[in-house]
Amino acid sequence: MSIAALRPVRRPARLRGELHLPSDKSVAHRALIANALAGGPATVRVHEPGDDVRSTVHCLRELGVEVAERNARGSVELELRGSPRQPARELDCGNSGTTMRLLAGALAGLPIEATLHGDASLRRRPMERVAKPLREMGAGVETTNGLPPLRITGRERLLALEHRLPVASAQLVAAISLAALAAEGETQVVAPAAVRDHTERLLAAMGASIHRQGTTTVVRGPATLHPLSLKVPGDSSGATPWLVAAAIHPDADLRLADVGLNPSRLAAVEVLREMGAEIRVRPSRKGGPEPMGEIRVRSGQRLRSVTLGGDRVAALIDELPALAVAMAAADGTSEVHDAGELRVKESDRIAAVTAGLAAIGANVEALPDGWRVSRGSPHDAAITTYGDHRIAMAFAIAALAGVAGEVAVDDPECASVSYPTFWDDVERVSGGQA
């Protein structure tokens, strides 16, 4: 359906269907940037690439990498040839913090000077945490009072060092690991908690000496990557809203096909099962270094409350807005702690989530690093998204599942950052009744 024709979302009589989710943008960013470093040729197949992945493609083209695009049965095949070189213009990363941080790491180890900038939201996101370790490795990296734009002066040879991250961030691990390909010796990246291992899987498959020991990523350089063609699996973070909707709705049966089943990305499945959701995961085959398969979720018992904090939160950081909707439907009081990182995402997601939950009638209290929430009385609501795709999708799902009354979001277009076909899929699974 067209965005212009979008009407407020409400609960349909039932939810049914099979969905093919947009490809996992975390994997897509890494595959595109790593194959550019390898010089190609390689083909990265991406289903329904969102605006963030398009930003990475745009930046690679500005860096002189040839990226040919072909449509293939609802997916896009991106064929890369050539290596990055000095860009003629600044690199616009759009809304994508992943694009900016990963490109900073990749360019740090190349004899290239580049400036990375982005939209108003991205210009508010902290970048000193990626700039500092890259500087220590010998690259020139300047921020703007700790924020974008980033100005990179790369070097062909960097220093291998041990880095202890201030936060558990897969993006920081990826950026430093990409830079470490140009360093002589062993680079260690120590995270305070486990993070997603997409970088280690991909770079190892492309010939780098990289592995994970506990929460430490070890890279031995210098290393030359070999091109790797692959199909990017469906986004497991994009699956979470549908898992929440079907777990709550009284008459639901949804199948999510070709979804990434990387164990480091299934924390939301584990939480929803803990809350009582009926979810079945069935592996099928591998898409390059990443496992994939089907996730099926059906209506089950009423959900029960859950408390999340500590290391679990790092693995759930993108899924917490949708999980907040599940918490608002559960028996008892749920709490989220140690999620202060949500304050510096595309929006202040703690403020956005708690304001949205209050608007739909949930009982909610904002905490400095999370929230406390319990079931209330569903209300019709107009939701302010702050241009944040996760907020738009979470509260559309709240209406679809019946946790809210009728919901209208102020900026439905923002879902296209990660999920261009989200509103079409809302119509598909609700039979046009939403």
N, C-alpha and C positions, 0 to 999 in steps of 0.2 A: 504494500500500500504506500502511497506517497505521503511524505511527511506533512504536506499541506492539508491532506485529508484526514490526518490523525485525530481521532476523537478520544475523550477520556477513557481509561481502561477500567473495566469492572470484571467481576468474577463470572465466567461462563458456567454452564451446567456441568461441563466436563472438560478435561484436558486429554488430548490423544495425539499421537503422531510420532514420526521419526524425524529427527533433526540432524542436519549436517552443519556443524558449527564452523564459524570462521577459524582459520588455522591459528595455532598458538603463536601470538606475536613475539613472545619471549624467544622461542626457537627460531622464528623467521628472521628477527633482527640479527641473531648470532650467525645463522646460516648465510645470510646475505653479506655481512661484513667480513666473516672469515673467508668466504669464497672470493671476495674482492682482494683480500690480502694474498690469497693463493694465486690470483691472476687468472682463474678460470682455465678453460671453459667449464661451466657447471650450470645445471638447471635446478632452481629451487621452485617447487610447485606449492602454491599457496592458495587455499580456498578463501574466497571473499576477503582479500587483504583490506584492512581498515586504514584509517588515516595515518596512524602511527607507522605502520609498515611502509606506506607510501612516502612518508617523510624520510625513512632510511634509503629507499630507492632514489628519491630526489637528491639526497646528499651524495650518494655514490656516483650518480651521473655528473653532479657538479665537480666531483673529484676525478672525472675523466674515465670512470669505469663504464663500459658499454653494457647497458641492461636492456635487452630486447624482451618484449612482452607479447605473449600469445595466450589467447583464451582457449581453455581445454575443459569442456564439460563442467562448467560452473566454477572452475578454478583458473588461476592465472599461472602460467609457466614463465618464470623470470630467468632468462639465460644471461649469465654474466661472463664478460671477457675483458681482460685488461686489468691493470693494477692502479691503485690510487696515485695521483700526481698533484702537483700544485694547483689549487683551484683558482679560478679567475674572480670568484665572488665569495662572499660569506656563505656559510652553510646554514640553511634554515631547517631546524629540527622540528618545527611545528609545535605540537603539544607533547612530544615524545621525549621524556627524560631518559628512556633506555637508549634511544638513538644518540642523544648527546653524550651520555656517559660512556657507552661502548665505543663510539667514534673517537672520543678523547683518548681512550686507551689504545686503540688501533693506530691513531695518527702519532701518538707519542713516540713510537718506534720507527717512524718514517721521516726522511728529510723533507718535511712539508711544514709550511706555516699556514694555519687556517684559523678562522674565527667561527665559532658555533653559537647561533642564537636561536630564539624560538618565540612562541606567542606569549601573551601577557601572563598566562598561567605558568608556563615553563620558566619565565624570567623570575618567578618568586620561589623557585625550588633550589635547595642548597646544593652547591657544586664544589665547595671547598673540600668536602670529604673525598671526592675523587681527584681533585687537583693536587692535594698534599702528597699522596703516595706517588703520583706520577712525577712530581717535582723531585721527590727524594730519589727516584730512579734516574734522574738526569734530564728529563724533558723540561722545556719551558712551558708553564701553564699559569695563566693569569685569569682570575675571576673578577667580577665586578662587585666588590664588597661581599664576596662569598657567593655571589649569584651569577647567572648567565648575564651577558655573553661570556664564553670561554675563548681565550686566545691561546692556541697551541703552537709551540715551536718544537717539532719533533727532532729526534736524533736517531741515526742508524744503529747505534749501540747504546744500550741503557745498562744500568746497574742492577744486579740481582740482589734483592734485599728481602728481609722478613717484614711483613706488614700485619699489624694487629688492627682489625677494623673496629671503629667505634660503634657500629650497628651491624646486625646480621642482614647483609644485602647481597643478593645474587648479582645485582648490577655492578657493585664494586668489585666483587670477585671476578666478574667477566672483564671489566675494564683493565684491572691490573694483570690478569692472565694474558690478555691480548698484548699488552705492553711487554710482558715478560718473554714473549716470543723473540724479542730483539735484545734480550739481556744475556750476558755471559754468565752461566752458572745457574744455581738453584734459587728460584724465587718462591717464598712461602707466603700464603695469604691466610691468616688465622681469623676466622669469624667467631663471634661470641656464642653463636648457636648455629645449628644446621641450616643451610640454605639450599635452594634448588641447584641441581647438578647439570643443567643443560650445557654449560660451557665445557665442563670436563668431558662429557660424553662426545660432544661435537668435535672439539679440538683433538681428542685422542683418535677419533675415527679419521681425522684428516692428517694424522701422522705426527702430532706433537707428543712430547713426553710430558704428560700431565695426569695427575691422579689425586684422589681425595683420601686423606687420612683423618678420620673423625671429622672435625670441623675445619681442618686445614687443607687447602689446595696447594699442591706442589707442582711447579712448572720448571722444567729444565730447558734452558735456551743456550745459544740461539737455535731457533727451529724454523723450518720451512714447511708451510702447509701444502697439502695436496688437494686439488679441487675435489669436491664431493657433491654429486647430484642427489637430491632427496625430496621426498614429499613431507611437508610439515603437517603433523597431526592436528586434529581439532583442539581448540583451546579449552583446557580443563577449568580455567577460571571462568570462561564463558558458559561452561556447563553448570556452574554452581547455582545461578538463579533458577534454572529449570529444575534442578534437584530439590531446591527449596519449595518451589511452586507445587510440584507433584507430591512432595512429602506432606504438605499441608492440605491441599485441595481434597475434598471427600471422594472425588471420582476422577482419578488421574492414572495414566499409564503412558509414560514417555520413554522413547529410546533415542539415545544419543550415539550416532554412528561415527566410527573412525576418530574417536577422542584420544588424546594423549593419555597414556597410563603410566607415565613416569612416577615411581613411588613417591618422589619428593613433591609431587603436585596433587596428591590424593588426600591431603589432610582434611579438606572440607567434607569429603565422603566419610571419613572416619568420624568426624564430629557429628554429622547428621545421623549416622548409624548409632552413635552413642546416645543421641536424642530420641532414637526410636524409629528412624526412617527405614523403609524397605528399599534397599539399593543393591543391585547386582552388577558386578563388574566382570566382563568376559573378554580376556585378551584374544586378539585375532592374529595380527602380524606386526612386524616392525616397519616403521617408516624411517629408514636410515638408522641412526643411533638411538632413536626414541621409540619405545613400545607404544602400541595403540590398540584400540579395541572398542567394545560397546559398553555403555553404561545404561542400565534400565532402572527406572524408579517408578514405583506405583504407590497409590494411596495405602496407608497402613494405619497403625495406631496413632493416637494423639502424641505429639512430641512432648518431651520432658525437658526441663531446664538444664543448662550447662554453664560451667564457669571456665573461662579460658584465660591463660596468662603464661608468662615465662616463654620457654622455647617454642611452645606450640603456636604462639601468636606470629612469630616470624614466618612460619610456613603457611600462614593463613592471611597475610596482610592484605592481599587483593580481594579475598573472598569475604572479609568481615562485613562489609555493607549488606550483602545478600544474606549472610548468616544472621545478621541482626533482625531481619524479617522473620526468620525461623524462630528466633528467641522470643519475638513478640507474639508468636502463636502458641508457645509452649506453656505447659503447666509449671507453675513456680516462677522463681525469679532467676534470670540469667545475668552473668556479669562478664565483662571483658576488661582485662588489666594489661599493662605493659605494652600497649599499642600506641604509644606516643608518636610513632612514625607516621600514623595516619594524619597527623596535623600538617604534614608537609608533602602530601600527595597532590593530585591535581586540584583538590580543594582541601580545606580542613575537614577531613571526613568524619572526625568525631563530632564536630559541630553540625555538619550537614546531616549525618545519620540521626543524631538525637533530635534535631529540629524536625526531620521528616517523620520519625517515629511518634513524636508528640502530635504532629499534625494529623496523623491517621488514627489517633486515639489510643495509642499504647501508653502504658505507664513507664516513663523513662527518666533517668537521671544521668546527666553528663558527668563523667569523672575526668580528672586531668589526663589520664592515659587510657580511657575507654568509656564504658557506660554500664548502667544497671537497668534492666528492662523486664517487664512482665506484661501479660496480656491485659488489654483494656477493652474498650468498646469501639468497634470499627467505625471510622468517620470518612466521609468524603473529604478530599484534600487537594489543594494545589501545592505542588512540590517545587521548591527552588533547588535546582540541580547544581548551581554554581559552575555550569559548563562541564560537570564531571560525569563521565559515562557510567561509572559504577553506581552513582547515586540515581541516575535516571533509570537504569535497569532494575535496581533493587526495589524501588518504589512502584514501578510498573508491575513487578512480580507480586508485591504486597497486595495490589488490587486484584490481580489475576487469581491469587490464592485465597482471597477473601479475608486477609488480615486487615485490609482497609476497605472502605466503601469504594466509591468511584474516585479514581486518581487521574489528575492531569499534571504533566510535568512541563516546566516552563521552557525547556530547551531539548526537545526530543532528538534533534540532529546530533547532539553531542555523543549519542550512543555509537555513531559511526567511527569514532576513534578506534574502537576495538571490535565492533560488531555491526557492520553496515546493514545487515538484514534482520536486526533484532525485531523491529516492529512488524515486518512481514512474518517472522516466526511466531510472534504473539497472535496474529490473526490465524496462522496455520493451525496451531495446536488448540485454539479455542473455537475452531469452526466458524470464525467470523463473528462470534458472540461477545468478544471482549469489549 
